[in-house]
Amino acid sequence: MLASCLDPDIRRWRRRPPADPAAVDAYVGQRARDWAEDRRLSWAVCPAVTGEMLGEVELSDLDLSMGTAEIACWVLPAARGQGLVTTAVSALLRFGFEGLGLHRLEYQWADGNAASARVAEKCGFRYEGRKRSAWVADGQRVDLLIAARLADD
């Protein structure tokens, strides 16, 4: 988890806690509280062979009564380009739709984040639009692109 807070690409495209052990401990503790309160569910992404945490996938903004959530993810540099996140997001889609009975899962990424755009495409998200100037990357305002999958897609 600490490595993700140090990686410049992850910091560019995802909100991360400060890169110190106390902040990371607080982040993990908040994730546990969010899980207990059905607000956000997150999982470590680990290869089956080693079990080493190389990324994270999550259902955030979880609204069980409306049947909606947002999917977010990140992966460390050593695991990029191997399909690990696409596999994890695909599993998360199945869990959200079949396990939780959700109706809509949204995926947002900053304009310019080509890796996230590929995940959205490979996982069958349908592009819906953009939030103008909704993210800051490298000190510049950029748009957030929005895509979603429905349970009956």
C-alpha positions as CSV (number, residue, x, y, z in Angstrom):
1,M,0.0,0.0,0.0
2,L,2.8,2.4,0.8
3,A,4.4,1.8,-2.6
4,S,1.2,3.0,-4.3
5,C,1.6,6.3,-2.4
6,L,5.1,6.7,-3.8
7,D,4.3,5.9,-7.4
8,P,4.0,9.1,-9.5
9,D,1.6,7.6,-12.0
10,I,-0.8,6.3,-9.3
11,R,-0.6,9.7,-7.5
12,R,-1.4,11.4,-10.8
13,W,-4.5,9.4,-11.5
14,R,-5.8,8.4,-8.0
15,R,-6.1,10.0,-4.7
16,R,-3.6,8.5,-2.3
17,P,-2.7,9.1,1.3
18,P,0.6,10.7,2.2
19,A,3.5,8.3,1.8
20,D,4.1,7.6,5.5
21,P,3.3,4.5,7.5
22,A,0.9,6.3,9.9
23,A,-1.2,7.7,7.0
24,V,-1.3,4.3,5.2
25,D,-2.4,2.7,8.5
26,A,-5.2,5.3,8.8
27,Y,-6.2,4.7,5.1
28,V,-6.4,0.9,5.7
29,G,-8.4,1.5,8.9
30,Q,-10.8,3.8,7.0
31,R,-11.3,1.1,4.3
32,A,-12.3,-1.4,7.1
33,R,-14.8,1.1,8.6
34,D,-16.2,1.8,5.1
35,W,-16.6,-1.9,4.5
36,A,-18.4,-2.4,7.8
37,E,-20.8,0.4,6.9
38,D,-21.5,-0.7,3.4
39,R,-20.1,2.5,1.9
40,R,-17.0,1.2,0.1
41,L,-15.7,-2.4,-0.5
42,S,-12.1,-2.8,-1.5
43,W,-9.8,-5.8,-2.3
44,A,-6.1,-6.2,-2.7
45,V,-5.1,-7.4,-6.2
46,C,-2.6,-10.2,-5.8
47,P,-1.3,-12.9,-8.2
48,A,-2.3,-16.3,-7.1
49,V,1.2,-17.6,-7.1
50,T,2.8,-15.1,-4.7
51,G,-0.1,-13.4,-2.9
52,E,1.9,-10.1,-3.1
53,M,-0.3,-7.0,-3.1
54,L,0.2,-5.3,-6.5
55,G,-3.0,-3.2,-6.7
56,E,-6.4,-2.5,-5.4
57,V,-10.0,-2.6,-6.8
58,E,-13.0,-1.1,-5.1
59,L,-16.7,-0.4,-5.2
60,S,-17.0,3.1,-3.9
61,D,-20.1,5.3,-3.5
62,L,-21.9,2.1,-2.8
63,D,-25.7,2.6,-2.6
64,L,-27.4,-0.7,-2.1
65,S,-30.9,0.8,-2.0
66,M,-30.3,2.4,-5.5
67,G,-28.3,-0.5,-6.8
68,T,-25.3,1.6,-7.8
69,A,-21.6,2.0,-7.2
70,E,-18.4,3.2,-8.8
71,I,-15.5,1.0,-9.6
72,A,-12.0,2.3,-9.1
73,C,-8.6,0.6,-9.3
74,W,-4.8,1.0,-9.4
75,V,-1.8,-1.2,-9.9
76,L,1.9,-1.0,-9.2
77,P,4.4,-0.6,-12.0
78,A,5.7,-4.2,-11.9
79,A,2.2,-5.5,-12.7
80,R,1.1,-3.1,-15.4
81,G,0.3,-4.4,-18.9
82,Q,-0.3,-7.9,-17.7
83,G,-4.1,-7.9,-17.5
84,L,-4.2,-8.2,-13.7
85,V,-6.4,-5.2,-13.2
86,T,-8.7,-6.1,-16.1
87,T,-9.2,-9.6,-14.5
88,A,-9.8,-8.0,-11.1
89,V,-12.3,-5.5,-12.4
90,S,-14.1,-8.2,-14.3
91,A,-14.4,-10.2,-11.1
92,L,-15.7,-7.1,-9.3
93,L,-18.3,-6.6,-12.0
94,R,-19.6,-10.2,-11.5
95,F,-19.6,-9.7,-7.7
96,G,-21.4,-6.4,-7.9
97,F,-24.1,-7.6,-10.3
98,E,-24.5,-11.2,-9.2
99,G,-23.4,-11.1,-5.5
100,L,-24.8,-7.7,-4.5
101,G,-27.6,-7.5,-7.0
102,L,-26.4,-4.0,-8.2
103,H,-28.0,-2.5,-11.3
104,R,-25.4,0.0,-12.4
105,L,-21.6,0.2,-12.0
106,E,-19.8,3.3,-13.1
107,Y,-16.2,3.8,-14.0
108,Q,-14.5,7.2,-14.3
109,W,-11.0,8.1,-15.4
110,A,-9.1,11.3,-16.1
111,D,-8.7,12.3,-19.7
112,G,-5.2,11.2,-20.6
113,N,-5.1,8.1,-18.5
114,A,-4.8,5.6,-21.4
115,A,-4.4,2.6,-19.1
116,S,-7.8,3.2,-17.4
117,A,-9.4,3.8,-20.8
118,R,-8.2,0.4,-21.9
119,V,-9.6,-1.2,-18.7
120,A,-13.0,0.4,-19.4
121,E,-13.0,-0.9,-23.0
122,K,-11.8,-4.4,-22.2
123,C,-14.4,-4.7,-19.4
124,G,-17.3,-3.6,-21.6
125,F,-18.1,-0.3,-20.0
126,R,-20.1,2.0,-22.3
127,Y,-18.9,5.6,-22.6
128,E,-21.5,8.1,-21.4
129,G,-19.9,11.4,-21.2
130,R,-17.5,13.7,-19.3
131,K,-17.2,15.9,-16.3
132,R,-15.4,19.0,-17.5
133,S,-12.3,20.1,-15.5
134,A,-13.2,17.7,-12.6
135,W,-9.6,16.3,-12.0
136,V,-6.2,17.8,-11.5
137,A,-3.3,15.9,-13.1
138,D,0.2,17.4,-13.0
139,G,-1.2,20.7,-11.8
140,Q,-3.6,21.0,-14.8
141,R,-7.3,20.7,-14.8
142,V,-8.5,17.8,-17.0
143,D,-11.9,16.2,-17.7
144,L,-13.1,13.0,-16.1
145,L,-14.5,10.5,-18.6
146,I,-17.6,8.5,-17.5
147,A,-18.6,5.0,-18.6
148,A,-20.9,2.4,-17.0
149,R,-22.1,-1.1,-17.2
150,L,-25.7,-2.2,-16.4
151,A,-26.6,-5.6,-15.0
152,D,-28.5,-6.3,-18.2
153,D,-25.8,-5.2,-20.6
